[in-house]
Amino acid sequence: MSDRIMRTKIVFFLLPKLHLLDLAGPAQAFSTANDLGYGYDLHYVAEVDEIVTAQGVPIRASRDWPELRPADLIVVPGWRSPRLSPRTPIAAAGKQRLRAHHAAGGSVASVCSGADALGAAGLLDGRKYTTHHDLTDELAARYPKANIVRDVLYVVDDRVITSAGIASGIDLALHLIAVERGAEAAARVAREMVVYARRNGDELQESAMLRHRGHLSDLAHRVQDVIDSRYAEQLRLSDLASGAGVSERTLTRIFTTATGLTPLRYQQLLRLERAEHLIGHGATVESAARAVGFEDARMLRRLRARPLAG
């Protein structure tokens, strides 16, 4: 790490019954970034000495907060909440810590139901935010002055960063690493963690890309990376195969074995999902079809009438 890079404190504010992956995902990302020389110091604070997680694992934490600078970040992992209790499990002092850090120019973030803590601290009012899809209606009613963004992985609004939950905390952390230390740093961390694709904030919470990424074929992942980033273009199988350094037949065989789809059907599924998203936000079928790469709306209408398996 260059001496010019100032170390960033990441403070995880732990609340009772927190989900392990809500904490471990972003903690692993920042810890890996530090191991690679990018300068992060991790701290774990709570309002009690020991937090029992939703999975039953106890975690020791400090009650003492480190001295924070505006460049530092507070992260509130989510807790078990099929339905949120009427009372957010955060004391007045914790709410004040969150407000004070943000008012001083610092950033605050949440994973999953952690958005409830930010809302209780008044940090969601007038801002866009997201949370796990099971909690969106409840939080929208609880914080009517805030603007819920549904079905995305994370939202950034005026140094308030919220994520959908569970694994999306990794996406949030990788995004912040990319912003602070550069895209190359985030890519190195993602590869070290065997996270093959760094997902953008506007990716659907239950997207085709994620459903077909649960394999270990590096070649298929590399081709998916190309299709994911260029799904609206006319991608020829020969070009994809050449870029991967294999024959068309070999690519089709490996890709289909890994994902259950041919490259063309995978691209069509991405186009269909994106088009449905645009239509759901007011676009016409014709404009959505053009936006995702179809020459006209006929193919989109056929795909919508008989969606691809996936």
C-alpha positions in Angstrom: 0.0 0.0 0.0 1.3 3.4 -0.9 2.0 5.7 2.1 -0.2 8.2 0.4 -3.3 6.0 1.0 -4.8 6.9 4.4 -6.2 3.9 6.2 -10.0 3.8 6.4 -11.8 2.6 9.6 -14.8 0.3 9.0 -16.9 0.1 12.1 -19.5 -2.7 12.2 -22.3 -1.7 14.6 -23.6 -5.1 15.9 -27.2 -5.5 17.0 -28.9 -8.5 18.7 -29.7 -11.5 16.4 -27.6 -10.2 13.6 -27.3 -12.5 10.5 -23.7 -13.9 10.2 -23.5 -13.3 6.5 -24.8 -9.8 6.7 -21.6 -9.2 8.8 -19.2 -11.7 7.4 -19.7 -10.8 3.8 -18.7 -7.1 3.9 -16.2 -7.8 6.7 -14.5 -10.4 4.5 -14.4 -8.0 1.5 -12.8 -5.2 3.5 -10.4 -7.6 5.3 -9.3 -9.1 2.0 -8.7 -5.6 0.7 -6.6 -4.8 3.7 -4.6 -8.1 3.2 -4.0 -6.9 -0.4 -2.6 -3.6 0.9 -5.5 -1.3 0.4 -5.6 0.0 4.0 -8.7 -0.9 6.0 -9.0 -1.2 9.7 -12.0 -3.2 10.9 -13.7 -2.6 14.3 -16.7 -4.3 15.9 -18.8 -2.3 18.4 -22.1 -3.1 20.2 -24.2 -1.8 23.0 -23.4 -5.0 25.0 -20.3 -7.1 25.4 -21.6 -10.1 23.6 -24.0 -10.4 20.7 -25.7 -13.7 20.0 -26.3 -14.0 16.2 -29.4 -15.4 14.5 -27.4 -18.5 13.8 -26.5 -19.0 17.5 -22.8 -18.0 17.2 -21.9 -15.5 20.0 -19.7 -12.6 19.0 -17.6 -10.5 21.3 -17.6 -6.8 20.6 -16.3 -3.6 22.1 -18.5 -1.0 23.7 -15.9 1.7 22.9 -16.1 3.5 19.6 -12.9 4.4 17.8 -12.3 8.0 16.9 -13.8 8.5 13.4 -12.9 10.7 10.6 -15.2 11.7 7.7 -13.4 9.1 5.5 -14.5 6.3 7.8 -17.6 4.1 7.5 -20.1 2.7 9.9 -21.9 -0.5 8.7 -25.1 -1.8 10.4 -25.6 -5.5 9.5 -29.1 -6.8 9.5 -30.8 -9.0 12.1 -33.3 -11.8 12.0 -36.6 -10.2 11.1 -39.2 -12.1 9.1 -41.3 -9.2 10.2 -39.7 -6.3 12.0 -40.6 -5.8 15.6 -42.4 -2.5 16.5 -39.2 -1.4 18.2 -35.9 -1.2 16.4 -33.2 -2.8 18.6 -31.0 0.2 18.8 -30.7 2.5 21.8 -30.8 6.3 21.7 -27.0 6.6 22.0 -26.5 4.3 19.0 -28.9 6.4 16.9 -26.9 9.6 17.9 -23.6 7.9 16.9 -25.0 7.3 13.4 -26.4 10.8 13.1 -23.3 12.5 14.4 -21.0 10.6 12.0 -23.1 11.4 9.0 -23.4 15.0 10.1 -19.6 15.2 10.3 -19.3 14.2 6.7 -19.0 10.4 7.2 -20.7 7.6 5.5 -23.2 5.1 7.0 -24.3 1.8 5.5 -26.7 -1.0 6.2 -27.3 -4.6 5.1 -30.8 -6.0 4.9 -32.9 -4.9 8.0 -30.0 -2.7 9.1 -31.9 -0.1 7.1 -34.4 0.0 10.0 -31.6 1.3 12.3 -30.7 4.1 9.8 -34.4 4.9 9.5 -34.8 5.1 13.3 -31.8 7.5 13.4 -33.6 9.7 10.9 -31.0 9.1 8.1 -33.4 7.8 5.5 -35.8 10.7 5.5 -35.7 12.5 2.2 -33.3 9.9 0.7 -33.6 6.8 -1.5 -32.8 3.5 0.1 -33.3 -0.3 -0.3 -33.6 -3.3 1.9 -34.5 -7.0 1.6 -37.5 -7.6 -0.6 -39.4 -9.2 2.3 -39.2 -5.9 4.3 -39.8 -3.2 1.7 -43.5 -2.8 2.4 -43.0 -2.6 6.1 -40.2 -0.1 6.0 -42.0 2.0 3.4 -44.9 2.3 5.9 -42.6 2.9 8.9 -40.6 5.6 7.2 -43.0 7.5 4.8 -40.6 10.4 4.4 -38.0 8.1 2.8 -38.1 6.8 -0.8 -37.8 3.0 -1.0 -36.2 1.6 -4.1 -37.4 -1.9 -4.7 -35.6 -4.9 -6.2 -32.1 -3.5 -6.4 -28.9 -4.7 -4.7 -27.8 -1.4 -3.2 -28.5 2.3 -3.2 -26.2 5.2 -2.5 -27.7 8.6 -1.6 -25.8 11.4 0.2 -23.4 9.1 2.0 -26.2 6.8 3.1 -25.6 3.4 1.5 -28.2 0.7 1.9 -28.2 -2.9 0.5 -30.8 -5.6 0.0 -29.5 -8.2 2.3 -27.3 -11.3 2.9 -24.9 -11.6 -0.1 -25.6 -8.1 -1.4 -23.5 -6.8 1.5 -20.5 -8.1 -0.5 -21.7 -6.1 -3.5 -22.0 -3.0 -1.4 -18.5 -3.5 0.0 -16.9 -4.1 -3.4 -18.6 -1.0 -4.7 -17.2 1.1 -1.9 -13.7 -0.4 -2.4 -14.0 0.5 -6.1 -15.0 4.1 -5.3 -12.3 4.5 -2.7 -9.4 2.4 -4.0 -10.3 2.0 -7.7 -11.9 -0.7 -9.9 -8.7 -2.7 -10.1 -8.7 -3.0 -6.3 -12.3 -4.2 -6.2 -11.6 -6.7 -9.0 -8.6 -8.1 -7.1 -10.7 -8.5 -3.9 -13.6 -10.1 -5.9 -11.3 -12.6 -7.5 -9.6 -13.4 -4.2 -13.0 -14.1 -2.7 -14.0 -16.2 -5.7 -16.8 -13.7 -6.5 -16.7 -13.9 -10.2 -18.9 -10.9 -11.0 -19.1 -7.6 -9.2 -22.8 -6.8 -9.5 -24.0 -3.3 -10.0 -26.5 -1.6 -7.7 -29.3 -1.7 -10.2 -29.2 -5.5 -10.7 -32.4 -7.2 -9.7 -32.3 -9.0 -6.4 -33.3 -12.3 -8.0 -31.8 -11.9 -11.5 -31.0 -14.4 -14.2 -27.3 -13.6 -13.9 -27.3 -14.7 -10.2 -29.4 -17.8 -10.8 -26.9 -19.0 -13.4 -23.7 -18.1 -11.6 -23.7 -20.9 -9.1 -21.0 -23.0 -10.9 -17.2 -23.2 -10.9 -16.4 -23.1 -14.6 -14.0 -20.2 -15.1 -14.5 -20.2 -18.8 -18.3 -20.0 -18.5 -17.9 -17.2 -16.0 -15.6 -15.3 -18.3 -18.1 -15.6 -21.2 -20.9 -14.6 -18.9 -18.9 -11.5 -17.9 -18.9 -10.5 -21.6 -22.6 -11.2 -22.1 -23.6 -9.5 -18.9 -21.8 -6.3 -19.9 -22.8 -6.4 -23.5 -26.2 -8.1 -23.5 -27.8 -5.4 -25.7 -25.3 -6.0 -28.5 -25.3 -8.5 -31.3 -22.9 -11.0 -29.9 -21.8 -13.8 -32.3 -21.0 -17.2 -30.9 -17.8 -17.2 -33.0 -16.6 -14.0 -31.3 -17.4 -15.3 -27.9 -15.6 -18.6 -28.6 -12.6 -16.8 -30.0 -12.4 -14.5 -27.0 -12.5 -17.5 -24.7 -9.8 -19.3 -26.8 -12.0 -22.3 -27.6 -14.1 -23.6 -30.5 -17.8 -22.8 -30.8 -18.7 -26.4 -30.1 -16.5 -26.5 -27.0 -17.9 -23.2 -25.7 -21.5 -24.3 -26.2 -20.9 -27.6 -24.4 -19.1 -26.1 -21.4 -21.4 -23.1 -21.1 -24.5 -25.3 -21.3 -23.2 -27.8 -18.8 -22.3 -25.0 -16.3 -25.4 -22.8 -16.7 -28.1 -25.0 -18.2 -28.5 -22.5 -21.1 -26.8 -21.8 -24.4 -25.0 -18.5 -24.6 -27.8 -17.1 -26.9 -30.6 -18.2 -24.5 -28.7 -16.7 -21.6 -28.4 -13.4 -23.5 -32.1 -13.5 -24.4 -33.0 -14.1 -20.7 -30.9 -11.1 -19.6 -32.6 -9.0 -22.3 -36.1 -10.2 -21.2 -35.5 -9.4 -17.5 -34.1 -6.0 -18.3 -37.0 -5.3 -20.6 -39.5 -6.4 -18.0 -37.8 -4.0 -15.5 -38.1 -1.1 -18.0 -41.8 -1.9 -18.8 -42.5 -2.0 -15.1 -41.1 1.5 -14.8 -43.3 2.9 -17.5 -41.5 2.1 -20.8 -43.5 0.9 -23.8 -42.8 -2.6 -25.1 -41.3 -1.0 -28.2 -38.9 1.3 -26.4 -37.9 -1.5 -24.0 -37.2 -3.8 -26.9 -34.9 -1.3 -28.5 -33.2 -0.5 -25.2 -32.2 -4.1 -24.7 -31.0 -4.7 -28.3 -34.0 -6.1 -30.2 -34.6 -4.5 -33.6 -38.3 -4.4 -32.9 -40.8 -5.6 -30.4 -41.8 -8.8 -32.0 -39.1 -11.0 -30.4 -39.7 -9.4 -27.1 -43.4 -10.1 -27.3 -42.7 -13.7 -28.1 -40.3 -14.1 -25.2 -42.8 -12.4 -22.8 -45.6 -14.7 -24.0 -43.4 -17.8 -23.4 -40.6 -16.9 -21.0 -37.3 -18.8 -21.2 -36.7 -21.3 -18.5 -34.2 -20.1 -16.0 
